[in-house]
């Protein structure tokens, strides 16, 4: 996995956590759901990149 891909995925995951936290704090269910979706998307991307790395070895 390229370093920049790792950074991008972690940034997306962190942004999702922030969105989720703000959504909870402000009782904004839509923002909270968007944050959870961003985190899930990031984790899926990380898993795909890990599989690619496993086949490169």
Secondary structure, 3 states (H helix, E strand, C coil): CCHHHHHHHHHHHHHHHHHHHHHHHCCCHHHHHHHHHHHHHHHHHHHHHHHHHHHHC
